[in-house]
Amino acid sequence: MSRRPKAAPPLPPRLEKCPTGIRGLDVITGGGLPRGRPTLVCGGAGSGKTLIGMEFLVRGIQQHDEHGVFMSFEERATDLAENVASLGYDLNTLIADKKLVIDQVTIDRGEIMETGEYDLDGLFIRLSAAIDEVGARRVVLDTIETLFAALTSTHIIRSELRRLFGWLKEKGVTAIVTGERGDGTLTRHGLEEYVSDCVIALDQRVIDQIATRRLRVVKYRGSAHGTNEYPFLIDEQGITVLPITAIDLNYPASRDVVSTGIAKLDGMFAGKGYFRGGSLLVSGTAGTGKSSISAHFADAACRRGEQCIYFAFEESPDQIVRNMRSIGIDLENWAEKDLLHFAAFRPSTFGLEVHLSTMLKRIDELKPQAVIVDPVSSFMAAGTDLDASSMLMRMIDLLKTRQITALLTSLTSAGHPVEQSEVGISSLTDTWVVLRNLEQAGERTRALSIVKSRGMKHSNQARELVLSNQGVDLVEVFIGPDGSILTGSARVAQEAADRAAAVAQTSDIARKQATMLRRRKAVEARIAEMQADLAAEAEEVDVTIEMQAQAASGRSSARIAQAQEREQAGDPQTGHHDGDRR
Amino acid sequence: MNAASPQDLCNVPQAGPQTEWELRLYVAGQSARSVTAFANLKKLCEAHLAGRYRIEVIDLLENPQLSRGDQIVAIPTLVRILPMPIRKIIGDLSNTERTLVGLQLRPAVPMDARPCDE
C-alpha cells in the first residue's frame, strides 16, 4: 500500500486522454481531457472560456493533427478570428486548409416565434455536417447556454441537450462545452447535469485591484487530477496554467560553488561562495546595500562569462547602472557585451502570475546561469501575501529546476523582526544573508550576517558592510564592552583607543625600565661605596697590624739589644726581669 | 409550389394584397413533426394566402450545409423570406393563431389575451 510505483500500474485500460496542448492544463489533468467525451468549462464573463476552447482546437490541429469544429453561439466568426489573431492563431488559414470549421449560430429571439413541438435536429445536423467537413476530432460549443435565452421551451432544450451530449459521445469527438457561471451553481442552466465526465471551472477574481485568473478541475470522472485552484494567464502565447507547486522535488543539486563577487563575503562561506543553482535571499531594510550585493553578484557572473538577467522592480536599468558605477561596478559594460540583461517592470503593472510568466519567458529565451530579482518584496504590492509567497515558491522551484543561481533581495520594513521572513520565502532559499542598519552614536552603519547556508558551513559573525568607490567591503566588527557590536566611527574610535592603550603600555614599560636602571645604578653605587668603605676599613686594619708588628719587632730588637748589652755586662737575671715587665 | 394569382383577401393588415409571399420550411427527413408542420402550413396558406405564396421545403438531411444560411437550429423551422423582414417560426405550427401572428398575418394582440377565434 505504501509503495507508490511511478510507472503506470497494470490496470485495465485507463481513460484515454486528449492532450489540450495548453501549457500546464495537461499537467494538472494528468494528460488532458477525457478523449471522446464532453468536458464542461464554466466561468463568468471574460474568464477565458472561449479562449480555452479555441486554444484546445488550434493546438489539436498544430500538435496532434486533430481537426476541429468551433460552434459559436455568442461571438461572430470574424470577431473570433480577430480576437485570437493577437495570440498568433491564424484561423482563416486553418479554415482555408480545411482543418477548422467555425460555425456561428445566431438565434435572434426577436425574429423567432415558437409554436408547437420541435427539436434541435437543425443543430445536430449542422454540427454533424461541420464535423464531417473537416473530419474533426475536437469540438467546442461556446456557449450553448444561449439557447436558453433564445428559446422559451426549456423542457425541449433540456432534453435536446441531454441527447446532444450523448450524441457527441457516440460520435467519439472530444468536446469542450462552455457555460456561464450561475449564481451559486457552476452554470446558469445546470449544464453540469448533462456533462458529468469532466468539469473545469474558471474564475477571475480581483483582489486589491489586481485581477488573477484561476482554474480548477471540479471533477474528472475516472481520473486523478489536481484539485487546487491554479492561477492561469492569457498572454500573446495563449493560456498558461501554472501549477502552484512543482509536481516533484527532484531537481539536481550542484556541488559547484560560484563566487558572490565580494571576496570577503566568499570568505564567510566555507565553500567560498554560493552553490550553483542555489537560491540566495538578501534581506534588509532600505539602504542596507541589497542592490550593491546584487550588482556584485551580477558582475561576478558576467566575469565568469555567464548570462545574467537582472529583474528590477524598483529602479530603472539606467538608474541601476548609474548607482552601481558609484561603487565602482560597471554593469553597462556587461550589458553591452550581451551578458547582462535588464528587465524592469512596475510591480503593479500586472498580476503576479503575469509577472511570473513574463519572467519565465525571458528566462527561457536567454537561458541565463544567474538571475537577480530586486526586490521580491515588491510582489507584495501586486497581490496578497499568500499569492506572493506561492508565486515566489514556484519561481524558486522553476529556477532550481533550471539550475539557475538566483539572488533575491527582499525589503524588510523597519521595525520588523528580521527573522520574520518577509514573504515567507526564507525557508525556500538555500542561503539567507541579512543586512541590518545599526544606529548608534548618531550614526547609521550596515551590518551583514549569514542566517543560513544550506549544505555549507558559514561564519556566524556579523561583519560591517562598507560601501566605497571600490564596491562592497566587509570589515570585522568590534565587540564593545557591553557586548554590542561596534561599527562605523564607533569602531574607528575603538580602534584608536586600542592603539592609544598600546602606546601607553609601551611607554609605561620604558619608564619602569628607566626607573629600574636608575635604581640599579643607585644600588650599584651604594654597593661600590660600601665596598670602598670595607676596603678602607680593611686597609686600616692592615696598617694597624703592620704598625703593631713593627712596634713589636722594634721592642724585641731593643730587648735583644738590651740583652746583648746585659750579657755583655754579665747579669743573667735581667732576662727574667724583662719577661715580667711584658 | 408556386401559386401567384392575386386574390382578394381581407384581414391582412401588414401585407398588401399584391404581396408575394415566399416561405421556406426546414425539415429533417420525413419525421412526423416535419410532415405535420408542412400540412399545417399548407392549410394556413391556402386559407390566408391562396395564390400569393410559394413554399420551399428544405430537407437538411439531404442538404445539411443549408442550415447555416438561415441559422437553423430547431426543426421544423418556417422562415418567411418575403415579405421582409425575415421571420422565423419554429415548431410544428399546430397553433394556427400563433403562426399567423408569427407570420404577421394577424396583429399581435396586446397581452396575448385574445382567444383563438379560428
Boltz contact constraints between the chains, C-beta under 6 A:
constraints:
  - contact:
      token1: [A, 106]
      token2: [B, 71]
      max_distance: 6.0
  - contact:
      token1: [A, 107]
      token2: [B, 73]
      max_distance: 6.0
  - contact:
      token1: [A, 111]
      token2: [B, 86]
      max_distance: 6.0
  - contact:
      token1: [A, 111]
      token2: [B, 87]
      max_distance: 6.0
  - contact:
      token1: [A, 111]
      token2: [B, 88]
      max_distance: 6.0
  - contact:
      token1: [A, 112]
      token2: [B, 88]
      max_distance: 6.0
  - contact:
      token1: [A, 113]
      token2: [B, 89]
      max_distance: 6.0
  - contact:
      token1: [A, 113]
      token2: [B, 102]
      max_distance: 6.0
  - contact:
      token1: [A, 114]
      token2: [B, 90]
      max_distance: 6.0
  - contact:
      token1: [A, 114]
      token2: [B, 91]
      max_distance: 6.0
  - contact:
      token1: [A, 115]
      token2: [B, 89]
      max_distance: 6.0
  - contact:
      token1: [A, 115]
      token2: [B, 91]
      max_distance: 6.0
  - contact:
      token1: [A, 115]
      token2: [B, 93]
      max_distance: 6.0
  - contact:
      token1: [A, 115]
      token2: [B, 95]
      max_distance: 6.0
  - contact:
      token1: [A, 115]
      token2: [B, 98]
      max_distance: 6.0
  - contact:
      token1: [A, 115]
      token2: [B, 99]
      max_distance: 6.0
  - contact:
      token1: [A, 116]
      token2: [B, 91]
      max_distance: 6.0
  - contact:
      token1: [A, 116]
      token2: [B, 92]
      max_distance: 6.0
  - contact:
      token1: [A, 116]
      token2: [B, 93]
      max_distance: 6.0
  - contact:
      token1: [A, 116]
      token2: [B, 94]
      max_distance: 6.0
  - contact:
      token1: [A, 116]
      token2: [B, 95]
      max_distance: 6.0
  - contact:
      token1: [A, 117]
      token2: [B, 33]
      max_distance: 6.0
  - contact:
      token1: [A, 117]
      token2: [B, 92]
      max_distance: 6.0
  - contact:
      token1: [A, 118]
      token2: [B, 74]
      max_distance: 6.0
  - contact:
      token1: [A, 118]
      token2: [B, 90]
      max_distance: 6.0
  - contact:
      token1: [A, 118]
      token2: [B, 91]
      max_distance: 6.0
  - contact:
      token1: [A, 119]
      token2: [B, 75]
      max_distance: 6.0
  - contact:
      token1: [A, 120]
      token2: [B, 73]
      max_distance: 6.0
  - contact:
      token1: [A, 120]
      token2: [B, 74]
      max_distance: 6.0
  - contact:
      token1: [A, 121]
      token2: [B, 28]
      max_distance: 6.0
  - contact:
      token1: [A, 121]
      token2: [B, 75]
      max_distance: 6.0
  - contact:
      token1: [A, 122]
      token2: [B, 67]
      max_distance: 6.0
  - contact:
      token1: [A, 122]
      token2: [B, 72]
      max_distance: 6.0
  - contact:
      token1: [A, 122]
      token2: [B, 73]
      max_distance: 6.0
  - contact:
      token1: [A, 122]
      token2: [B, 74]
      max_distance: 6.0
  - contact:
      token1: [A, 122]
      token2: [B, 75]
      max_distance: 6.0
  - contact:
      token1: [A, 123]
      token2: [B, 73]
      max_distance: 6.0
  - contact:
      token1: [A, 125]
      token2: [B, 60]
      max_distance: 6.0
  - contact:
      token1: [A, 125]
      token2: [B, 64]
      max_distance: 6.0
  - contact:
      token1: [A, 125]
      token2: [B, 67]
      max_distance: 6.0
  - contact:
      token1: [A, 126]
      token2: [B, 67]
      max_distance: 6.0
  - contact:
      token1: [A, 129]
      token2: [B, 64]
      max_distance: 6.0
  - contact:
      token1: [A, 129]
      token2: [B, 65]
      max_distance: 6.0
